[in-house]
Amino acid sequence: MIDVIEAVKKAEPALGPYVLVLRGDARALAAPDRFTPEALAWIEANAPGGRLAQVDVLLSPYPGAPPAARTLTVAAFGDSRQLAAFATAWTADPLDDEDETAV
């Protein structure tokens, strides 16, 4: 995964050092090029300046394979705290509030 982040940083240095590559099925995404309204509201409240970008990179699907072009969806943040807060809120499985009784 570090190689993927380094490829993104090299392809789009203007995004800065605090980037997170999102899977296509990420809860934060309404489409590959836009956040859901809820994720966008969260970013505006908790990580002002956070943004979404599409970045074209060359990646090998496995070691030794020739690189292939891929377009990645990337969330970029102003600092590491914003990135960590976003990752915690939007990339983890949501917790179920039901049936949380003390044993």
Backbone hydrogen bonds, N-H to C=O, Kabsch-Sander energy under -0.5 kcal/mol:
donor,donor_aa,acceptor,acceptor_aa,energy
5,I,1,M,-2.1
6,E,2,I,-2.6
7,A,3,D,-2.2
8,V,4,V,-2.2
9,K,5,I,-2.7
10,K,6,E,-2.2
11,A,7,A,-2.3
12,E,8,V,-2.6
15,L,12,E,-2.0
16,G,13,P,-1.5
18,Y,77,F,-0.5
19,V,17,P,-1.1
20,L,75,A,-2.5
22,L,73,T,-2.9
26,A,23,R,-1.8
29,L,26,A,-1.8
30,A,34,R,-2.2
31,A,34,R,-1.7
34,R,31,A,-1.8
36,T,28,A,-2.4
40,L,36,T,-2.6
41,A,37,P,-2.3
42,W,38,E,-2.2
43,I,39,A,-2.6
44,E,40,L,-2.5
45,A,41,A,-1.9
46,N,42,W,-2.8
47,A,43,I,-2.7
50,G,47,A,-2.6
51,R,76,A,-2.2
53,A,74,V,-2.5
55,V,53,A,-0.5
55,V,72,L,-2.8
57,V,55,V,-0.5
57,V,70,R,-2.8
59,L,57,V,-0.5
59,L,68,A,-2.6
65,A,62,Y,-2.2
68,A,59,L,-2.9
70,R,57,V,-2.7
72,L,55,V,-3.2
72,L,70,R,-0.6
73,T,22,L,-0.6
74,V,53,A,-3.1
74,V,72,L,-0.6
75,A,20,L,-2.9
76,A,51,R,-2.8
77,F,18,Y,-2.7
83,L,79,D,-1.8
84,A,80,S,-2.6
85,A,81,R,-2.5
86,F,82,Q,-2.5
87,A,83,L,-2.7
88,T,84,A,-2.3
89,A,85,A,-2.4
90,W,86,F,-3.1
91,T,87,A,-1.8
92,A,87,A,-0.6
100,E,97,D,-0.6
